[in-house]
Amino acid sequence: MRKLAAWLINPLNNWRLREKLFVMFLLGGILPLLFFVLYSYTTIRSELSAQMVANTGSTVAQINSNLENKLDTYTKLSATLYLDSTMRAYLTNDYSVDPALFVDAYKYINNSFVNMLTTNPDIHSMTIYINNETLPTDGMFIKRMGENFRNSLAYKSLRDSYGDVRFVTSPPEPDLPPMFTLSRMLNISSMNNPYGVLTINILESDIFRLMEKESEDKTVLIINEEGIVMSAKDKTLLNQPIDLPDKFPQDMNGQFDSTYNGELVLVVYNTTKYGWKSVSVIPYSSFLSKANLTAKRILIYAVASLAVMALLIYVTARLFTKRVETLLGMMRRIEKEEFELTDIRPLGRDEIGQIGNALRRMGQRLSALISDVYMKEIDKREAELNVLQAQINPHFLYNSLASISSLAIRNADPRMNKMVTDLAKFYRISLNKGKNTLSVHEEIQLTRYYVSIQQVRFANLLRVHYDIDESVLPCPIVKLTLQPFVENCINHAIWDHEHGINIIIRACRDGQDILLKVIDDGMGMRMPNERDLPQSDDKLSGYGVRNVDNRIKLLFGDSYGVSIYSRLGIGTTVTIRIPGK
């Protein structure tokens, strides 16, 4: 994630400030506008879709209710004939004994059917198919249940119907209007042996009138259980499967998105108790045209606003960055020690102008103080280092120590000879030809010589132990770092002249740094503040505790130096931190 962020951000670091401001402000203007356009379009689309779903759902439900009422009417008509015992007697009577009796039968049948057709003009025809071979057929109301009828969809749909009605689509016939058929098995006396089949052919136009007004701006269909179109405005769709790639959900009513004739549509449906569905297919483009028009207008206004905004942002960024570039030029001149900035015109009274005025005053002030303060401070630091490193004339010191050593040998005094020899080695290492640093190894050796000199005086009272990590020996260190603290242990920490003192000198690594420790079991001291080093006027050749800390910080930085931990009656631990390279 960080690599990706760096990959995106790093190129921006090389852009000019004017370009960054222009891009950032422009994005700050574009993103809210785009969000506003998208939000407006989405909201309008959602509201229109919800409103269309609600209105269409209500309409489809009303069509469904009207369709159920219409189908209930046809069902009741069929029930009238189904329950007509007189007609059943005429249809099942044996006319072979007295053929003249069928005249009365036809009078009754004709009167019944004509009355129904007269009162229900949307019914195209009514027919009863019979098995009674003794009853003559008229070819219109009464027909034989021949092989052609038994192979028809109307007859096959009656399987396992047990006297219930079935609605099927009538196959198209030349010169006849579209229609569908109600079929019912006449078997009231025997469920397994029907005496006939009633068919009622209903005009499709009568069903279409239920949804004619709703078909003006959308496609409204009535389909049966198999998805075959039973009624539609476009009559070429009749008896064809509905052209939807998606199946209808199992719910009795609802809506879903689909495609129809290659167009994204909203499909709202409702199912009757007969299994038929009233379906409304609405193209999204028809009711979202207002939303699209509104979104286009908003987008045009947004683009116009964006153009004006881009111009204003560019002018503002140019004016702003031009003054920033002037400030940058002033800073570069100050960097080159050109402190006279009077030739640059004022930049105004705002924050940038105040910065420019402050830079002018700063340049004038630096011009006046650079030699008086800055140079003097540098000379002071150099003088301090020179004084700290060159207090003794090495040639005079070596000659004097050599003379003392010769006298000790003449007088057969080996202790004095060893002491003077150690002192000469001590100063030879400490002077180090005027250099400020030496290796940790040399510093340890210098400390050993100093301890050897002191042991001539204190003998067994002074016990020094060394714990040195050999890997730190080549590393550089400020010279005379350990000796002042060993000297403090001898001068201030010994409280019992019979038992003396133990001193541990330790050198080890701590991560990338080196820690040097001087640990004693002397009397210790009170530490008013552990962050501050204790004051001490006792120095050896000008090297005190604070002197060591200051020299380390001057050479290596403020993160290095000396820290002391001490408790009265327990002892003292001095920790010196230096870099490990």
C-alpha positions in Angstrom: 0.0 0.0 0.0 2.8 2.4 0.8 4.6 1.6 -2.4 1.4 2.4 -4.4 1.0 5.6 -2.5 4.6 6.5 -3.1 4.2 5.6 -6.8 1.3 8.0 -7.0 2.7 10.8 -4.9 6.4 10.9 -5.9 5.8 12.4 -9.4 3.8 15.2 -7.8 6.8 16.2 -5.7 8.6 17.4 -8.9 5.7 19.5 -10.1 5.8 23.3 -9.8 3.6 24.8 -7.1 1.4 26.5 -9.7 0.7 23.1 -11.3 -0.1 21.4 -8.0 -2.4 24.2 -6.9 -4.2 24.2 -10.3 -4.7 20.4 -10.3 -5.7 20.2 -6.6 -8.2 23.1 -6.9 -9.5 21.7 -10.2 -10.0 18.3 -8.7 -11.6 19.9 -5.7 -14.1 21.5 -8.1 -14.6 18.6 -10.5 -15.3 15.9 -7.9 -18.1 17.7 -6.1 -19.7 18.6 -9.4 -19.5 15.1 -10.7 -20.9 13.8 -7.5 -23.7 16.2 -7.6 -24.6 15.3 -11.2 -24.4 11.6 -10.4 -26.4 11.9 -7.2 -29.1 14.0 -8.9 -29.4 11.5 -11.8 -29.5 8.6 -9.4 -32.1 10.2 -7.2 -34.3 11.2 -10.0 -34.0 7.8 -11.6 -34.7 6.0 -8.4 -37.8 8.2 -7.7 -39.1 7.8 -11.2 -38.5 4.0 -11.1 -40.3 3.7 -7.7 -43.2 5.8 -8.9 -43.5 3.8 -12.1 -43.3 0.5 -10.3 -46.1 1.7 -7.9 -48.3 3.0 -10.7 -47.8 0.0 -13.0 -48.3 -2.4 -10.1 -51.6 -0.8 -9.3 -52.6 -0.8 -12.9 -51.6 -4.5 -13.5 -53.5 -5.4 -10.3 -56.6 -3.7 -11.6 -56.3 -5.4 -15.0 -55.8 -8.7 -13.2 -58.9 -8.1 -11.1 -61.0 -7.2 -14.2 -59.6 -10.3 -16.0 -60.5 -12.6 -13.1 -64.1 -11.1 -13.1 -64.3 -11.6 -16.8 -63.1 -15.2 -16.6 -65.4 -15.8 -13.6 -68.3 -14.7 -15.9 -67.4 -17.2 -18.5 -66.9 -19.9 -15.8 -70.4 -19.2 -14.5 -71.9 -19.4 -18.0 -70.2 -22.8 -18.4 -71.5 -23.8 -15.0 -75.1 -23.0 -16.1 -74.8 -25.5 -18.9 -72.8 -27.9 -16.8 -75.6 -28.0 -14.2 -78.5 -28.0 -16.7 -80.2 -31.3 -16.0 -82.7 -30.9 -18.9 -79.8 -30.4 -21.4 -78.0 -33.3 -19.9 -81.1 -35.5 -20.5 -81.4 -34.3 -24.1 -77.7 -34.9 -24.7 -77.7 -38.4 -23.2 -81.1 -39.7 -24.5 -81.3 -42.6 -26.9 -83.0 -41.4 -30.1 -82.7 -44.7 -32.0 -86.2 -45.8 -30.8 -87.9 -42.5 -31.8 -85.7 -40.2 -33.9 -88.4 -37.5 -33.9 -87.6 -36.7 -30.3 -84.4 -34.9 -31.2 -86.5 -32.0 -32.5 -87.4 -31.0 -29.0 -83.8 -31.4 -28.0 -82.6 -29.0 -30.6 -85.3 -26.5 -29.8 -84.1 -26.4 -26.2 -80.4 -26.4 -27.1 -80.8 -23.7 -29.7 -82.8 -21.5 -27.4 -80.3 -21.8 -24.6 -77.2 -21.1 -26.7 -78.8 -18.3 -28.7 -79.8 -16.6 -25.4 -76.2 -16.8 -24.1 -74.7 -15.5 -27.3 -77.2 -12.7 -27.4 -76.5 -11.6 -23.8 -72.7 -12.0 -24.2 -71.6 -10.6 -27.6 -67.9 -11.1 -26.8 -68.5 -14.9 -27.1 -67.8 -15.9 -30.7 -69.2 -19.4 -30.5 -70.3 -22.2 -28.2 -70.2 -25.9 -29.0 -70.8 -29.2 -27.2 -68.9 -32.2 -28.5 -70.9 -35.4 -27.7 -70.4 -39.2 -27.8 -74.1 -39.9 -28.3 -74.3 -41.5 -31.8 -78.1 -41.4 -31.8 -78.3 -37.6 -31.6 -77.9 -35.9 -34.9 -75.4 -33.0 -35.0 -76.1 -29.5 -36.4 -72.4 -28.7 -37.1 -72.7 -25.5 -35.0 -73.9 -26.1 -31.4 -73.6 -29.9 -31.4 -70.6 -31.7 -32.9 -69.2 -35.2 -32.8 -66.2 -35.8 -30.5 -64.2 -37.1 -33.4 -60.5 -37.8 -33.6 -59.6 -34.3 -34.7 -61.2 -32.8 -31.5 -59.6 -35.5 -29.3 -56.2 -34.3 -30.6 -57.0 -30.7 -30.0 -55.4 -28.6 -27.2 -58.8 -27.9 -25.8 -59.5 -31.6 -25.2 -56.1 -32.5 -24.0 -56.2 -29.7 -21.4 -59.1 -31.4 -19.7 -57.0 -34.3 -18.5 -57.5 -34.6 -14.7 -59.8 -31.6 -14.7 -62.8 -33.4 -13.1 -65.3 -30.9 -14.4 -63.2 -27.8 -13.8 -62.8 -25.2 -16.6 -59.7 -24.9 -18.6 -58.7 -21.8 -20.7 -56.5 -22.5 -23.7 -55.4 -20.5 -26.7 -57.2 -21.3 -29.9 -55.0 -22.0 -32.8 -55.2 -19.2 -35.5 -57.6 -19.8 -38.3 -57.9 -17.9 -41.6 -60.5 -15.1 -41.8 -61.3 -15.4 -38.0 -60.5 -12.9 -35.3 -58.1 -13.9 -32.5 -59.8 -15.8 -29.7 -59.2 -18.3 -26.9 -61.3 -21.2 -25.7 -62.9 -22.2 -22.5 -63.4 -26.0 -22.3 -65.2 -28.0 -19.7 -65.9 -31.7 -19.4 -69.6 -32.5 -19.0 -69.5 -35.3 -16.5 -71.8 -34.4 -13.6 -73.4 -37.9 -13.6 -70.2 -39.8 -14.0 -66.7 -38.4 -13.4 -65.0 -41.1 -15.5 -67.5 -41.2 -18.3 -68.3 -37.7 -19.6 -71.3 -37.3 -21.9 -69.7 -34.3 -23.7 -67.3 -31.5 -23.7 -68.4 -27.8 -23.7 -66.2 -25.3 -25.5 -66.8 -21.5 -25.5 -64.7 -19.5 -28.0 -64.2 -16.0 -26.6 -63.0 -13.0 -28.7 -59.5 -11.8 -27.8 -60.6 -8.3 -28.3 -62.9 -8.5 -25.3 -59.9 -9.4 -23.1 -57.8 -6.7 -24.7 -60.4 -4.0 -23.9 -59.4 -4.5 -20.2 -55.9 -3.1 -20.9 -56.4 -1.1 -24.1 -55.9 2.3 -22.4 -52.7 1.1 -20.7 -51.1 -0.1 -24.0 -50.6 3.3 -25.5 -47.1 4.0 -23.9 -46.1 0.5 -22.8 -46.5 -3.1 -23.8 -49.2 -4.9 -21.8 -49.7 -8.6 -22.3 -51.8 -11.4 -20.9 -50.0 -14.7 -20.9 -51.1 -18.2 -19.8 -49.3 -20.6 -17.5 -46.9 -21.7 -20.3 -45.9 -18.1 -21.1 -48.0 -18.0 -24.3 -49.4 -14.6 -25.2 -53.2 -14.7 -24.9 -53.9 -11.0 -25.5 -51.8 -8.1 -26.8 -52.0 -4.9 -28.8 -49.7 -6.4 -31.4 -51.7 -9.3 -32.7 -48.7 -10.9 -34.2 -47.6 -11.8 -30.7 -50.6 -13.9 -30.0 -50.0 -17.7 -29.6 -46.3 -16.9 -29.3 -44.1 -17.3 -26.2 -43.3 -14.0 -24.5 -40.0 -12.7 -25.7 -38.2 -12.3 -22.4 -34.8 -14.0 -21.6 -35.6 -14.2 -17.9 -38.1 -16.5 -16.3 -40.9 -15.1 -14.1 -40.2 -15.5 -10.3 -42.3 -17.9 -8.3 -44.1 -15.0 -6.6 -47.7 -14.3 -7.5 -46.8 -10.7 -8.3 -43.8 -8.5 -8.4 -41.3 -6.9 -10.8 -37.8 -7.5 -12.3 -35.5 -6.0 -14.9 -35.0 -7.7 -18.3 -34.6 -7.0 -22.0 -37.3 -6.9 -24.5 -36.7 -6.3 -28.2 -33.1 -5.5 -27.4 -34.0 -2.8 -24.9 -33.7 -2.7 -21.1 -37.2 -2.9 -19.6 -39.0 -3.0 -16.3 -41.4 -6.0 -16.1 -44.3 -5.8 -13.7 -46.6 -8.8 -13.4 -49.6 -10.1 -11.4 -51.1 -13.7 -11.5 -54.7 -14.6 -11.5 -56.2 -17.5 -9.7 -56.5 -19.2 -13.1 -52.7 -19.1 -13.6 -52.8 -16.3 -16.2 -50.5 -13.3 -15.8 -51.1 -9.7 -16.5 -47.7 -8.4 -17.6 -46.6 -4.8 -18.2 -43.3 -4.3 -20.1 -42.0 -0.7 -19.8 -38.8 0.5 -21.4 -36.6 2.4 -19.0 -35.9 4.9 -21.8 -39.6 5.9 -21.8 -39.9 7.0 -18.2 -36.2 7.9 -17.6 -36.1 10.4 -20.5 -36.9 13.2 -18.1 -34.2 12.1 -15.8 -31.7 11.9 -18.7 -32.8 15.4 -19.9 -32.4 16.8 -16.4 -29.0 15.2 -16.0 -27.8 16.6 -19.4 -28.9 20.1 -18.4 -27.1 19.7 -15.0 -24.0 18.4 -16.8 -24.0 21.4 -19.2 -24.3 23.8 -16.3 -21.5 21.9 -14.5 -19.2 22.0 -17.5 -19.8 25.8 -17.9 -19.2 26.3 -14.2 -16.1 24.2 -14.4 -14.7 26.2 -17.3 -15.2 29.5 -15.3 -13.8 27.8 -12.2 -10.7 26.5 -14.1 -10.0 30.0 -15.4 -10.4 31.6 -12.0 -8.2 28.9 -10.4 -5.5 29.3 -13.0 -5.4 33.1 -12.6 -5.4 32.8 -8.8 -2.7 30.1 -8.8 -0.6 32.2 -11.2 -0.9 35.3 -9.0 -0.2 33.3 -5.9 2.8 31.3 -7.2 4.3 34.3 -8.8 4.7 36.0 -5.5 5.9 32.7 -3.9 8.6 32.6 -6.7 9.6 36.1 -5.7 10.0 35.0 -2.1 12.0 32.0 -3.3 14.3 34.3 -5.2 14.8 36.5 -2.1 15.7 33.4 0.0 18.2 32.2 -2.6 19.9 35.6 -2.6 20.1 35.5 1.2 21.5 32.0 0.8 24.3 33.5 -1.3 24.9 36.1 1.4 23.3 38.9 -0.7 21.4 40.6 2.0 20.5 43.8 0.2 16.9 43.2 -1.1 15.8 46.8 -1.6 15.5 46.3 -5.4 12.5 43.9 -5.0 9.2 45.7 -4.9 6.8 45.1 -2.0 4.5 42.1 -2.3 1.4 43.5 -0.5 0.1 43.5 3.0 -1.2 39.9 3.2 0.7 37.0 4.7 3.0 36.7 1.7 3.7 40.4 1.7 4.5 40.2 5.4 6.9 37.3 4.8 8.6 39.4 2.1 9.0 42.4 4.4 10.3 40.1 7.2 12.9 38.7 4.7 14.1 42.2 3.9 14.5 43.0 7.6 16.2 39.7 8.2 18.6 40.3 5.4 19.5 43.7 6.8 19.9 42.3 10.3 22.0 39.4 9.1 24.2 41.7 7.2 24.8 43.7 10.4 25.3 40.7 12.7 26.9 38.0 10.6 30.5 39.1 11.3 29.8 40.2 14.9 28.0 37.2 16.3 28.2 34.2 14.0 32.0 34.5 13.3 32.8 35.3 16.9 30.9 32.2 18.0 32.8 30.0 15.6 36.1 31.5 16.8 35.1 30.9 20.4 34.4 27.2 19.7 37.7 26.7 17.9 39.5 28.5 20.7 37.9 26.3 23.3 39.0 23.1 21.5 42.5 24.5 21.0 42.8 25.4 24.7 41.5 22.0 25.7 43.9 20.0 23.5 47.0 22.1 23.9 47.6 23.0 27.5 51.1 21.4 27.9 54.3 21.9 26.0 55.1 18.3 25.0 58.9 18.8 24.4 59.4 20.4 27.8 57.3 17.7 29.5 59.1 14.8 27.9 62.6 16.2 28.7 61.6 16.9 32.4 60.2 13.4 32.9 63.3 11.8 31.2 65.5 13.7 33.7 63.4 12.5 36.7 63.6 8.9 35.5 67.4 9.1 35.2 67.7 10.4 38.7 65.5 7.6 40.0 67.7 5.0 38.3 70.8 6.5 39.8 69.3 6.4 43.2 68.1 2.8 42.7 64.4 3.8 43.2 62.4 1.4 40.9 59.0 2.7 42.2 59.8 6.2 41.2 61.2 5.0 37.9 58.0 3.0 37.1 55.8 5.9 38.2 57.6 8.4 36.0 57.6 5.9 33.1 53.9 5.4 33.3 53.3 9.1 33.6 55.4 9.7 30.4 53.4 7.0 28.6 50.1 8.6 29.9 51.0 12.0 28.5 52.4 10.6 25.3 49.0 8.9 24.5 46.9 11.8 25.9 48.7 14.5 23.8 48.4 12.3 20.7 50.2 14.9 18.6 47.5 17.5 19.2 44.7 15.3 17.8 41.2 15.4 19.4 40.4 11.7 19.3 42.1 8.3 19.7 40.8 4.7 19.7 39.0 3.0 22.5 42.0 0.7 22.8 44.4 3.7 23.4 41.9 5.2 25.8 41.9 2.0 27.9 45.7 1.9 27.8 45.8 5.6 29.0 43.5 4.7 31.8 45.6 1.7 32.8 48.7 4.0 33.0 46.8 6.4 35.2 45.6 3.6 37.5 49.1 2.2 37.7 50.4 5.7 38.8 47.6 5.9 41.5 48.2 2.4 42.7 51.7 3.4 43.8 50.0 5.7 46.2 47.0 3.6 47.3 48.3 0.1 46.8 45.7 -2.5 47.6 43.0 0.1 48.4 42.5 0.6 44.7 41.1 -2.4 42.9 40.3 -1.9 39.2 38.6 -4.5 37.0 38.2 -4.4 33.2 35.3 -5.9 31.1 36.0 -5.0 27.5 34.3 -6.1 24.3 37.2 -6.4 21.9 35.0 -5.4 18.9 34.8 -1.9 20.2 38.6 -1.3 20.6 39.2 0.2 17.1 36.4 2.7 17.4 37.3 6.4 17.8 36.6 8.3 21.1 37.3 11.7 22.5 40.6 11.4 24.4 40.7 11.6 28.2 37.1 10.4 28.5 37.5 7.7 31.2 40.4 9.1 33.3 38.4 12.0 34.8 35.7 9.6 36.2 38.4 7.2 37.5 40.0 10.2 39.2 36.6 11.2 40.8 36.2 7.6 42.1 39.6 7.9 43.8 39.2 11.4 45.1 35.6 11.4 46.2 34.2 7.8 46.5 36.7 6.2 49.0 35.1 6.4 52.4 36.8 3.5 54.2 40.6 3.7 54.1 40.9 0.1 55.3 38.6 -1.6 52.7 39.4 0.8 49.8 37.2 0.8 46.6 36.4 -1.5 43.6 36.1 0.1 40.2 34.8 -1.7 37.1 35.6 -0.3 33.7 33.2 -1.8 31.1 33.0 -1.3 27.3 30.2 -2.9 25.2 27.9 -2.3 22.3 24.3 -1.1 22.5 22.8 -1.4 19.1 24.7 0.9 16.8 26.3 2.7 19.8 29.1 2.0 22.3 28.6 2.3 26.0 31.5 2.9 28.3 30.8 2.5 32.0 32.8 3.4 35.2 31.2 1.6 38.2 32.3 2.0 41.8 31.1 0.8 45.1 32.0 3.9 47.0 30.0 6.3 49.1 27.8 7.6 46.3 26.1 11.0 46.3 22.7 12.6 46.2 21.3 13.4 42.8 18.9 16.4 42.9 18.1 15.9 39.3 19.1 12.8 37.4 19.1 14.7 34.1 21.8 17.2 35.3 25.5 16.3 35.8 26.9 17.1 39.3 28.9 20.3 39.6 32.7 19.7 40.3 35.6 22.1 40.5 38.2 19.3 40.8 39.8 18.8 37.4 42.9 17.1 36.0 44.6 19.4 33.5 41.3 21.2 32.9 39.3 18.0 32.2 36.2 17.7 34.4 32.9 15.8 34.2 31.1 18.5 32.2 34.1 19.0 30.1 34.0 15.4 28.9 30.2 15.7 28.2 30.7 18.9 26.3 33.5 17.6 24.2 31.6 14.4 23.2 28.5 16.5 22.2 30.7 18.9 20.2 32.3 16.0 18.3 29.4 13.5 17.9 26.2 15.4 18.6 23.7 16.0 21.3 22.4 12.4 21.3 25.6 11.3 22.8 27.4 12.2 26.1 27.5 11.4 29.8 24.8 10.2 32.2 25.3 9.5 36.0 23.3 7.3 38.3 24.2 7.4 42.0 22.7 6.5 45.4 24.2 7.6 48.7 25.9 4.7 50.5 25.6 2.4 47.4 27.9 3.7 44.7 27.9 5.4 41.4 27.6 4.4 37.7 28.8 6.7 35.0 27.6 5.8 31.5 29.3 7.3 28.4 27.5 6.8 25.0 29.5 7.3 21.8 28.8 6.2 18.2 29.9 2.7 17.3 31.4 3.5 13.9 
